[in-house]
């Protein structure tokens, strides 16, 4: 029965505030690390958040008296105050610690420290949640439901908070933590702690106002380099980027891929910097003064198709739109997912371009693939120049570092949206990615029934950029004559075109592949993988196979594959850091505190397996859904918020419902793992039919679809934890924080394993492995029940099946 000394309403309110703040912090930390380091470290935030939660649970296990029922509200109020202090401390440390991926022996200690700093605020959350779940005299299903629903509410807060700026958004969460401290103290009628929480909240509010101001807290290091903010005029944040606009200057024109015979005239311009590394110019001169744009290889398509409707994917500072207008295209549709960039173009800083005011230009805030899928319009040219740039290239193939523009599924769509004679042009930096671009082009043509793809493809280079032209129909002799004239006049290097074989033998073989099987043979090498990415394996930016970690790469790739190597080293360092921290803070303390009594040992191994498996299964499913939904939604940060919110929200509802279901009794205890595994397996196998249904839908519909799918999955997976708690509580109640801890260990290690599984097998395989983890719960449950039946120990007095 419920302890009358504890007020349930403020207690559960405090718990919801803490879990909401912690999930919002997790999302905001991924955004912060995308600025400070590389997108590939986004999954490290998830792993370290889980590590902090687990280490906190271990602390509850090691100090049971500290969280005894009589002391519980005061202890949780103290932990909430610790959370309030740790959020700004962790944030400041992340701002001042430079993270470079250098030789492992010199970098690993710094990487471990950086990881521990990320985990710091999640440690008091772990103590608080574990104690609330295992020590509060309330039904575990109800407490777990509030835990998860609170977290679900935290993710949607991020788009609102981030508009205040990165610093203010993160610091404001410390105010919520202080408010939670007040709630816990009120629940336990602790007046002193109530007053301390109120004072702390006022202090944190002041810190948020000061630290979040333009002269407040800002990064010292970005992408391993000291950040110079002296030239900064405007800084804007949203849920998926930090956008900085620099002061205007008159300087030589910026080129991505300048022709060898072109000059760089001076022009008035600003620089827009996204996430501290990807830059785009904002030219302030009249359109007629920007003729130099034809000298960039990214605009080579205009020599072949200078007229007709055109779509530009990724507006940036409007450079590609300006080049299109100069060539003679009309109308021009600019598709930009980042609303902050459109805000700049439509505001006073972008007014000198005149782009937003032109009748022949439409600026559309939407994900390009989705908009093109549902639009009836057709275009002579679709252009995608350096979308993602080195920021995502450095991310390699890691979760949250890719998007859906560079997959075979997307390129089929782009070709379908071209008019007769139309061309899709895509530009990337001149790296080994060129072979992957060619593979994508060939595969998309083979799928359309083209017997000789090489007649549709041109590859040209200028300086450090390579442009691929993919024509819907075979290129004509007139097209090739225009191409030759433009290349000679401007100084571009034509690497491949109809009638001109590439000098690289492998590229020549790739372009002349006439079947997918032949293409597979040419693109899957022992150490490198140039196969065309698909929505199931959307890892365009990673061409290194895992086996390459133990071999020297071919000399031709040296100097061109740093991004992939950086991502691979980062993944390895993250795994090592996770193992070190898990061993120090979780495994060693648990072994030292292991209970020696034989009675409690019976079935304990099966219980440990059960909670480890649900931790592994949940995390594998979460990472798979994150990547799946990033393709559907068009942006990894959107995916992170939607998946985390709806998945844990659904899990909270499932947990609440589990209190009313006999899932700890036979035969139901054996049936629900089979049902969960079947659900994940069906989702994996049917995804190819589900996703295209919503690809062409508006953003709101796609968000609703993602939330519905994740919510249903969460609803099912949410029953496993409370059902397991009821299975083990009669015989292993003192060990429940330990079980919570191994659940977290499984999740921490699975977050890294998920990336490796997806790289090797794809997202369908990843979901099937998650299904397998839940299926293995059946023998674990059998072991728990045998152990319980074998000791003959009675249930604890005063507790029913719901932990009451």
C-alpha positions in Angstrom: 0.0 0.0 0.0 1.1 3.6 -0.5 3.1 5.3 2.3 0.9 8.0 3.7 4.0 10.1 4.5 4.7 10.5 0.8 2.5 12.8 -1.3 2.3 11.0 -4.7 1.3 14.0 -6.8 4.3 16.2 -6.2 6.6 13.2 -6.1 5.5 12.1 -9.6 5.6 15.7 -10.8 9.2 16.0 -9.7 10.1 12.7 -11.4 8.4 13.9 -14.7 10.3 17.2 -14.5 13.6 15.4 -14.1 13.1 12.9 -16.9 11.8 15.6 -19.2 14.8 17.8 -18.5 17.2 14.9 -19.0 15.8 13.9 -22.4 15.8 17.5 -23.6 19.4 17.8 -22.4 20.3 14.6 -24.3 18.9 16.1 -27.5 20.5 19.5 -26.9 23.9 17.9 -26.2 23.7 16.1 -29.6 23.1 19.6 -31.2 26.0 21.1 -29.2 28.4 18.3 -30.2 27.4 18.7 -33.8 28.9 22.2 -33.5 31.9 21.4 -31.2 33.0 18.2 -32.8 31.4 16.0 -35.5 27.9 14.6 -36.2 29.3 11.1 -35.7 29.5 11.8 -31.9 25.7 12.2 -31.6 25.4 8.6 -30.7 28.0 9.1 -28.0 25.6 11.4 -26.2 23.0 8.6 -26.2 25.5 6.1 -24.9 26.9 8.4 -22.2 23.5 9.5 -21.1 22.7 5.8 -20.5 26.0 5.3 -18.8 25.3 8.2 -16.4 21.8 6.8 -15.7 23.3 3.3 -15.1 26.1 4.5 -12.8 23.5 6.4 -10.8 21.4 3.2 -10.4 24.5 1.4 -9.2 25.0 4.0 -6.5 21.4 3.3 -5.3 22.3 -0.3 -5.1 25.5 0.3 -3.2 23.8 2.7 -0.7 20.4 1.2 0.2 20.1 3.1 3.5 20.5 6.4 1.7 17.3 5.7 -0.2 15.2 4.1 2.5 11.5 5.0 2.3 11.7 7.5 5.2 14.7 9.4 3.6 13.6 9.0 0.0 12.0 12.4 -0.7 14.9 14.3 0.9 17.5 12.2 -1.0 15.7 12.7 -4.3 15.4 16.5 -3.6 19.2 16.5 -3.1 19.8 14.6 -6.3 17.6 17.0 -8.2 19.7 19.9 -6.9 22.8 18.1 -8.0 21.3 17.8 -11.4 20.7 21.6 -11.5 24.3 22.2 -10.6 25.8 19.6 -13.0 24.0 20.9 -16.1 25.9 24.2 -16.3 29.2 22.6 -15.1 29.0 19.9 -17.8 28.1 22.6 -20.4 31.1 24.8 -19.5 33.5 21.9 -19.5 32.3 20.8 -23.0 32.9 24.4 -24.2 36.5 24.6 -23.1 37.8 21.1 -23.7 39.2 20.6 -27.2 38.5 17.2 -28.7 40.9 16.0 -31.4 41.1 12.5 -32.8 44.8 11.9 -32.7 46.9 8.8 -31.9 45.0 6.6 -29.4 47.6 6.7 -26.7 47.5 10.5 -26.4 43.8 11.0 -27.2 42.1 8.2 -25.3 42.4 9.8 -21.8 41.0 13.1 -23.1 38.2 11.2 -24.9 37.3 9.4 -21.7 37.2 12.7 -19.8 35.1 14.3 -22.5 32.7 11.3 -22.4 32.5 11.5 -18.6 31.7 15.2 -18.8 28.7 14.3 -21.1 27.6 11.7 -18.6 28.0 14.0 -15.5 24.4 15.5 -15.4 22.8 12.1 -16.1 24.4 10.5 -13.0 22.1 12.2 -10.5 19.2 11.5 -12.9 20.1 7.8 -12.7 20.1 7.8 -9.0 16.8 9.6 -8.8 15.1 7.4 -11.4 16.4 4.1 -10.0 15.4 5.0 -6.5 12.0 6.2 -7.6 11.4 2.9 -9.5 12.8 0.5 -6.9 12.4 2.3 -3.5 9.2 4.4 -3.8 6.1 2.8 -2.1 4.2 3.3 -5.3 3.2 0.8 -8.1 6.2 0.4 -10.3 4.2 0.6 -13.5 2.8 4.0 -12.5 6.2 5.3 -11.6 7.8 3.9 -14.8 5.0 5.4 -16.8 5.6 8.9 -15.3 9.3 8.4 -15.9 8.8 7.7 -19.6 6.0 10.2 -20.3 8.0 12.9 -18.6 10.9 12.1 -20.9 8.5 12.1 -23.9 7.4 15.6 -23.1 11.1 16.7 -22.8 11.9 16.2 -26.5 9.2 18.6 -27.9 10.6 21.3 -25.6 13.8 21.4 -27.6 12.5 23.4 -30.7 11.1 26.0 -28.3 14.1 26.3 -26.0 16.7 26.3 -28.8 15.3 29.5 -30.2 16.6 31.2 -27.1 20.1 30.1 -28.2 22.3 27.1 -27.5 23.5 28.3 -24.1 20.1 29.5 -22.8 18.4 26.3 -23.9 20.7 24.1 -22.0 21.0 26.3 -18.9 17.2 26.7 -18.7 17.0 23.0 -17.9 18.8 23.6 -14.6 15.7 25.7 -13.6 13.5 22.7 -14.2 15.8 20.5 -12.1 15.6 23.0 -9.2 11.8 23.0 -9.5 11.9 19.2 -9.4 13.9 19.5 -6.2 11.1 21.6 -4.7 8.5 19.0 -5.7 10.4 16.1 -4.1 10.9 18.1 -0.9 7.2 19.0 -0.8 6.3 15.4 -1.3 8.2 14.5 1.8 7.2 17.6 3.8 10.8 18.8 4.0 10.5 22.6 4.4 14.3 23.2 4.5 14.8 21.4 1.1 11.9 23.4 -0.4 13.6 26.7 0.5 16.9 25.5 -0.8 15.3 24.4 -4.1 13.6 27.8 -4.5 16.8 29.7 -3.9 18.7 27.4 -6.4 16.0 27.9 -9.0 16.3 31.6 -8.8 20.0 31.4 -9.1 19.8 29.1 -12.1 17.3 31.4 -13.8 19.7 34.3 -13.4 22.5 32.2 -14.8 20.4 31.3 -17.8 19.7 35.0 -18.6 23.4 36.0 -18.2 25.0 32.9 -19.7 22.5 32.8 -22.6 23.1 36.4 -23.7 25.2 37.3 -26.7 28.1 38.1 -24.4 27.6 35.0 -22.3 28.9 31.5 -22.6 30.2 30.4 -26.1 32.4 27.6 -27.4 36.2 28.1 -27.2 36.8 25.2 -29.5 34.9 24.1 -32.6 35.9 21.1 -34.7 39.2 21.0 -32.8 40.1 24.6 -33.6 39.9 27.8 -31.5 36.8 29.7 -32.6 37.2 33.4 -33.6 34.0 35.3 -32.9 35.4 38.8 -33.6 33.8 38.9 -37.1 30.5 37.6 -36.0 27.4 39.7 -36.7 24.5 37.3 -36.1 24.1 33.9 -34.5 20.9 31.8 -34.8 20.0 28.4 -33.5 17.4 25.9 -34.3 16.9 22.2 -33.6 19.3 21.1 -36.3 21.9 23.8 -36.7 23.8 26.8 -35.5 23.9 29.4 -38.2 26.4 32.3 -37.9 26.4 35.3 -40.3 29.7 37.2 -40.5 30.3 40.9 -41.1 30.3 42.1 -44.8 33.6 42.3 -46.6 34.9 43.0 -50.1 37.0 40.0 -50.9 37.8 37.7 -53.9 34.8 35.6 -54.9 34.6 32.2 -53.2 34.5 29.2 -55.5 33.9 25.6 -54.7 35.4 24.2 -57.8 37.0 27.0 -59.8 38.0 26.4 -63.4 41.7 26.7 -64.1 41.2 29.5 -66.6 39.0 31.7 -64.3 39.8 34.6 -62.1 38.3 35.5 -58.7 37.1 39.1 -58.9 36.5 41.0 -55.7 32.8 41.1 -54.6 30.9 42.3 -51.5 29.9 39.3 -49.5 29.1 37.8 -46.1 30.0 34.3 -45.0 27.3 32.1 -43.5 28.8 29.3 -41.3 26.7 26.3 -40.3 27.7 24.3 -37.3 31.2 25.8 -37.2 32.5 24.3 -40.4 30.1 24.3 -43.4 30.2 27.7 -45.1 28.3 29.3 -47.9 28.7 32.9 -49.3 26.0 35.5 -49.2 26.8 37.8 -52.2 25.7 41.4 -51.7 26.3 42.6 -55.3 23.7 43.0 -58.0 23.0 39.9 -60.1 24.7 41.2 -63.2 28.0 41.4 -61.2 28.0 37.7 -60.4 29.0 36.4 -63.9 32.0 34.6 -62.3 29.6 32.0 -61.0 29.7 30.2 -64.4 33.4 29.5 -63.6 32.4 27.1 -60.9 32.2 23.4 -61.9 29.1 23.1 -59.7 27.3 25.2 -62.4 28.5 23.3 -65.4 25.0 22.0 -66.1 24.0 25.5 -67.3 26.3 25.1 -70.3 24.1 22.2 -71.4 20.7 23.2 -70.1 20.6 27.0 -69.7 16.8 27.4 -69.8 13.7 26.0 -68.3 12.3 25.4 -64.8 14.9 24.4 -62.2 14.9 23.1 -58.6 17.8 23.9 -56.3 18.2 21.5 -53.3 19.8 23.4 -50.4 19.5 27.2 -50.9 22.2 28.2 -48.5 23.2 31.8 -49.3 21.3 31.7 -52.6 24.5 31.2 -54.7 23.1 28.4 -56.8 19.8 30.3 -57.4 21.8 33.3 -58.6 23.8 31.2 -61.0 20.5 29.7 -62.3 19.0 33.1 -62.9 22.1 34.3 -64.7 22.0 31.3 -67.0 18.3 32.0 -67.9 16.3 29.5 -65.9 12.8 30.4 -64.9 11.1 29.7 -62.7 13.6 28.6 -60.0 12.4 26.7 -56.9 14.7 26.8 -53.9 14.2 23.9 -51.4 15.7 24.6 -48.0 15.2 22.5 -44.9 16.9 25.1 -42.6 14.4 27.8 -41.8 17.1 30.0 -40.4 18.8 30.3 -43.8 15.5 31.4 -45.4 15.0 33.8 -42.5 18.3 35.4 -43.3 17.5 35.7 -47.1 14.1 37.2 -46.4 15.4 39.6 -43.8 17.5 42.7 -43.9 20.9 40.9 -44.2 19.7 39.1 -47.3 17.9 42.0 -48.9 20.8 43.1 -51.1 20.5 39.8 -53.0 17.0 40.6 -54.0 16.3 36.8 -54.3 13.3 36.7 -51.8 11.6 39.5 -53.8 11.8 38.0 -57.3 8.6 36.7 -58.9 10.5 34.0 -60.8 11.9 32.5 -57.5 10.1 30.5 -54.9 11.8 29.8 -51.6 10.2 26.7 -50.0 10.9 25.6 -46.4 10.7 21.8 -46.7 12.7 18.7 -47.0 13.6 18.4 -50.7 13.0 14.7 -51.2 9.5 14.9 -49.7 8.5 18.0 -51.6 9.6 16.6 -54.9 7.8 13.3 -54.1 4.5 15.0 -53.7 4.9 17.9 -56.3 3.5 17.5 -59.8 6.1 19.9 -61.2 8.9 18.7 -63.5 12.2 20.4 -64.1 14.9 20.7 -66.8 17.5 20.8 -64.0 17.6 19.6 -60.4 20.8 20.7 -58.6 22.3 19.5 -55.3 25.7 21.1 -54.7 27.8 20.0 -51.7 24.8 19.3 -49.5 26.2 18.3 -46.1 29.7 19.2 -47.1 32.6 18.1 -44.8 30.5 18.2 -41.7 28.7 15.0 -42.6 31.7 13.6 -44.5 33.5 13.6 -41.2 30.6 11.9 -39.6 31.2 8.8 -41.7 28.4 6.3 -41.5 27.3 6.9 -38.0 23.7 7.2 -36.9 22.4 10.8 -37.1 25.1 11.8 -39.6 23.4 10.9 -42.9 20.3 12.0 -44.8 18.1 10.6 -47.5 19.4 12.6 -50.5 22.3 10.2 -51.4 20.4 6.9 -51.7 19.2 5.0 -54.7 15.6 5.5 -53.6 16.1 9.3 -53.7 17.9 9.3 -57.1 15.1 7.3 -58.7 12.7 10.0 -57.5 15.0 12.8 -58.9 15.1 11.2 -62.3 11.3 10.9 -62.3 10.9 14.6 -61.6 13.0 15.6 -64.7 11.4 16.8 -67.9 12.4 15.1 -71.2 16.1 15.9 -71.7 16.4 17.0 -68.1 19.6 16.7 -66.0 20.2 16.0 -62.3 23.5 17.5 -61.2 25.2 16.8 -57.9 28.6 18.0 -56.7 30.8 16.7 -54.0 34.4 17.2 -52.9 36.9 15.3 -55.1 37.4 12.3 -52.8 36.8 8.6 -53.2 33.1 9.6 -53.0 33.3 10.2 -56.7 33.1 6.4 -57.3 30.1 6.2 -55.0 28.4 9.0 -57.0 29.0 7.1 -60.2 27.7 3.9 -58.7 24.5 5.7 -57.6 24.1 7.1 -61.1 24.6 3.8 -62.8 22.3 1.9 -60.5 19.5 4.4 -60.9 19.8 4.2 -64.6 19.9 0.4 -64.6 16.7 0.4 -62.5 15.1 2.5 -65.3 16.0 -0.2 -67.9 18.9 1.7 -69.4 21.3 -0.7 -71.1 24.3 1.7 -71.5 24.4 4.1 -68.5 27.6 5.7 -69.7 25.7 7.6 -72.4 23.8 9.5 -69.7 26.7 10.5 -67.4 29.3 13.2 -67.3 31.9 13.6 -64.6 33.9 16.8 -64.5 36.2 18.4 -61.9 37.3 21.9 -61.0 39.9 22.5 -58.3 38.7 20.3 -55.3 35.2 19.6 -56.5 33.7 16.9 -58.7 30.4 17.4 -60.5 28.3 14.5 -61.9 25.7 15.2 -64.5 23.0 12.5 -64.7 20.7 12.9 -67.8 17.3 11.3 -67.9 17.8 10.7 -71.6 21.1 9.9 -73.6 23.2 13.0 -74.1 23.3 14.2 -77.6 26.2 15.2 -79.8 25.2 18.9 -79.4 25.4 18.4 -75.6 28.9 16.9 -75.9 30.0 19.8 -78.1 28.7 22.3 -75.5 30.4 20.4 -72.8 33.7 20.5 -74.6 33.5 24.2 -75.3 32.7 25.0 -71.6 35.4 22.8 -70.3 38.1 24.3 -72.6 36.9 27.9 -72.0 36.7 27.7 -68.2 39.4 25.1 -67.5 37.4 22.1 -66.2 38.8 18.6 -66.3 36.2 16.2 -67.9 36.9 12.9 -66.2 34.2 10.9 -68.0 31.6 11.5 -70.7 29.9 9.6 -73.5 32.6 8.6 -76.0 35.4 9.4 -73.5 36.6 6.6 -71.3 37.9 7.5 -67.8 41.6 7.1 -67.2 40.8 5.1 -64.0 40.1 1.5 -65.1 37.8 0.8 -62.2 35.7 3.9 -62.8 35.5 2.9 -66.5 34.3 -0.6 -65.6 31.8 0.9 -63.2 30.3 3.3 -65.7 29.9 0.5 -68.3 28.2 -2.0 -65.9 24.9 -3.2 -67.5 23.4 -5.0 -64.5 23.2 -4.6 -60.7 25.2 -7.8 -60.3 28.0 -6.5 -62.4 27.9 -3.2 -60.6 28.2 -5.0 -57.2 31.3 -6.8 -58.4 33.0 -3.5 -59.3 32.0 -1.6 -56.2 32.4 -4.0 -53.3 36.2 -4.3 -52.7 38.1 -6.1 -50.0 38.7 -2.8 -48.0 36.4 -0.3 -49.6 32.7 -0.2 -50.3 31.4 1.9 -53.2 28.0 0.2 -53.6 25.1 2.6 -54.1 23.5 3.4 -50.8 19.9 2.6 -50.3 17.3 3.7 -47.7 18.2 0.4 -45.9 21.9 1.2 -45.9 22.0 5.0 -46.3 25.6 5.4 -45.4 26.9 7.4 -48.4 29.6 9.1 -46.4 31.3 5.9 -45.3 33.3 3.9 -47.9 35.6 2.1 -45.5 34.7 -1.5 -44.7 35.3 -2.6 -41.1 38.1 -4.9 -42.2 40.1 -1.9 -43.4 40.8 -1.1 -39.7 43.4 -3.8 -39.6 44.9 -3.3 -43.1 46.7 -0.5 -44.9 44.4 1.3 -47.3 45.3 1.5 -51.0 47.7 4.4 -51.8 45.2 6.0 -54.2 42.8 6.7 -51.2 45.4 8.4 -49.0 44.7 12.1 -48.5 41.1 11.8 -49.8 39.5 9.7 -47.1 40.3 11.6 -43.9 36.6 12.1 -43.0 36.0 8.4 -43.1 39.1 7.6 -41.1 38.2 10.3 -38.6 34.7 8.8 -38.1 36.1 5.3 -37.8 38.6 6.4 -35.2 35.9 8.3 -33.4 33.7 5.2 -33.3 36.6 3.2 -31.9 37.5 5.7 -29.3 33.8 6.0 -28.2 33.6 2.3 -27.8 36.8 2.2 -25.8 35.7 5.1 -23.6 32.3 3.4 -23.0 34.0 0.2 -22.0 36.4 1.9 -19.6 33.7 4.0 -17.9 31.3 1.0 -17.7 34.1 -1.1 -16.1 35.1 1.6 -13.6 31.7 2.9 -12.5 29.4 -0.1 -13.0 30.9 -3.5 -13.3 33.7 -3.2 -10.6 31.3 -1.8 -8.0 28.7 -4.3 -8.7 31.1 -7.2 -8.4 32.4 -5.9 -5.1 28.9 -5.6 -3.7 27.6 -8.9 -5.2 25.4 -10.8 -2.7 26.9 -14.1 -1.6 23.8 -15.8 -0.3 22.8 -18.9 -2.3 19.1 -18.2 -2.0 19.3 -15.0 -3.8 21.6 -16.5 -6.4 19.0 -18.9 -7.7 17.5 -17.3 -10.8 19.6 -14.2 -10.5 21.7 -15.1 -13.6 18.5 -15.4 -15.6 17.3 -12.1 -14.2 20.5 -10.4 -15.2 20.2 -11.9 -18.7 16.6 -10.7 -18.9 17.3 -7.1 -18.0 20.5 -7.0 -20.2 18.5 -8.3 -23.1 15.8 -5.7 -22.9 18.4 -3.0 -22.6 20.1 -4.3 -25.8 16.9 -4.9 -27.7 15.5 -1.4 -26.8 18.6 0.4 -27.9 19.1 -1.6 -31.1 15.5 -0.8 -32.0 15.9 2.9 -31.1 19.0 3.4 -33.2 17.4 1.6 -36.2 14.3 3.8 -35.9 16.4 6.9 -35.5 18.0 6.2 -38.9 14.8 5.0 -40.5 12.9 8.1 -39.5 15.8 10.5 -40.5 15.2 9.3 -44.1 11.4 9.8 -43.7 11.7 13.2 -42.0 14.7 14.4 -44.0 16.7 15.6 -41.0 18.5 13.6 -38.3 17.7 16.1 -35.5 14.0 15.9 -36.2 14.3 12.1 -36.1 16.0 12.3 -32.7 13.3 14.4 -31.2 10.4 12.5 -32.7 11.8 9.0 -32.1 12.9 9.7 -28.5 9.7 11.5 -27.6 7.2 9.0 -29.1 9.2 5.9 -28.3 9.6 6.6 -24.6 6.1 8.1 -24.5 4.7 4.9 -25.9 6.8 2.9 -23.5 5.4 4.9 -20.6 1.8 4.1 -21.6 2.8 0.4 -22.1 4.3 0.4 -18.7 1.2 1.9 -17.2 -1.0 -0.7 -18.9 1.3 -3.5 -17.8 0.2 -3.1 -14.2 -3.3 -4.3 -15.3 -2.0 -7.3 -17.3 -0.9 -10.7 -15.8 2.5 -10.6 -17.6 4.3 -12.2 -14.7 2.2 -15.3 -14.9 2.3 -18.3 -17.3 1.5 -18.5 -20.1 1.4 -14.7 -20.6 5.0 -14.2 -19.4 6.2 -16.4 -22.4 3.8 -14.8 -24.9 4.7 -11.1 -24.7 8.4 -11.6 -25.6 7.3 -13.5 -28.7 4.8 -10.7 -29.5 7.4 -8.0 -29.2 9.9 -9.9 -31.3 7.2 -10.5 -34.0 6.3 -6.8 -34.0 9.9 -5.7 -34.6 10.5 -8.4 -37.2 7.3 -7.4 -39.1 8.3 -3.7 -39.0 11.8 -4.6 -40.4 10.3 -6.7 -43.2 7.5 -4.4 -44.2 9.3 -1.1 -43.9 10.0 -1.0 -47.7 6.3 -0.9 -48.3 5.4 1.5 -45.5 7.9 4.3 -46.1 7.0 5.1 -49.7 3.4 5.6 -48.7 4.4 8.7 -46.6 7.4 9.9 -48.5 5.3 12.3 -50.6 3.3 13.5 -47.6 3.6 17.0 -46.1 5.9 17.5 -43.1 3.0 17.3 -40.6 1.9 14.0 -42.0 5.3 12.5 -41.9 5.8 13.6 -38.3 2.5 12.0 -37.4 3.5 8.8 -39.2 6.9 8.7 -37.4 5.3 9.4 -34.0 2.6 6.7 -34.6 5.1 4.0 -35.6 7.5 4.8 -32.8 4.6 5.2 -30.3 3.2 1.7 -31.1 6.7 0.2 -30.9 7.3 2.0 -27.6 3.9 0.8 -26.3 4.9 -2.8 -26.9 8.5 -2.5 -25.6 7.4 -0.6 -22.5 5.8 -3.6 -20.9 9.1 -5.6 -20.7 10.7 -3.6 -17.8 7.8 -3.5 -15.3 6.8 -7.1 -16.2 10.4 -8.2 -15.4 10.4 -6.2 -12.2 7.3 -8.1 -11.0 8.9 -11.4 -12.0 12.0 -10.9 -9.9 10.8 -8.7 -7.1 9.5 -11.5 -4.9 12.9 -13.1 -4.7 15.4 -10.5 -5.7 14.0 -7.2 -4.4 17.3 -6.0 -2.9 18.9 -6.6 -6.3 16.6 -4.5 -8.4 18.9 -1.5 -8.7 21.6 -4.0 -9.9 19.1 -5.3 -12.5 18.4 -1.7 -13.5 22.2 -1.2 -13.8 22.8 -4.2 -16.1 19.9 -3.0 -18.2 21.8 0.3 -18.7 25.1 -1.6 -19.4 23.3 -3.5 -22.2 22.0 -0.2 -23.6 25.3 1.6 -23.4 27.2 -1.1 -25.2 24.4 -1.7 -27.7 24.5 1.9 -28.8 27.9 1.3 -30.3 27.1 -2.2 -31.5 24.1 -0.9 -33.3 26.3 1.3 -35.5 28.5 -1.6 -36.4 25.6 -3.9 -37.2 23.9 -1.3 -39.4 27.2 -0.7 -41.3 27.7 -4.4 -42.0 24.1 -5.6 -42.5 21.8 -2.6 -42.9 18.9 -1.3 -40.9 16.6 -4.3 -41.6 19.2 -6.6 -40.1 19.6 -4.3 -37.1 15.8 -4.4 -36.4 15.9 -8.2 -36.8 18.7 -8.5 -34.3 16.6 -6.4 -31.9 13.8 -8.8 -32.4 16.1 -11.7 -31.6 17.1 -10.0 -28.3 13.5 -9.9 -27.2 12.9 -13.5 -28.3 15.7 -14.6 -26.0 13.7 -13.3 -23.1 11.7 -16.6 -23.2 14.5 -18.8 -21.9 15.5 -16.0 -19.4 12.0 -15.9 -18.0 12.0 -19.7 -17.7 15.2 -19.4 -15.7 13.8 -16.8 -13.4 10.7 -18.8 -12.7 12.7 -22.0 -12.1 14.9 -20.1 -9.6 11.9 -18.6 -7.8 10.2 -22.0 -7.6 13.3 -23.7 -6.4 14.0 -21.6 -3.2 10.5 -21.8 -1.9 10.8 -18.4 -0.4 7.6 -16.5 0.2 6.7 -13.2 -1.3 7.5 -10.1 0.8 4.7 -9.2 3.1 2.6 -6.3 1.9 3.6 -6.5 -1.7 1.3 -7.7 -4.5 2.1 -8.4 -8.1 2.2 -4.6 -8.9 4.9 -4.0 -6.3 2.4 -2.4 -3.9 
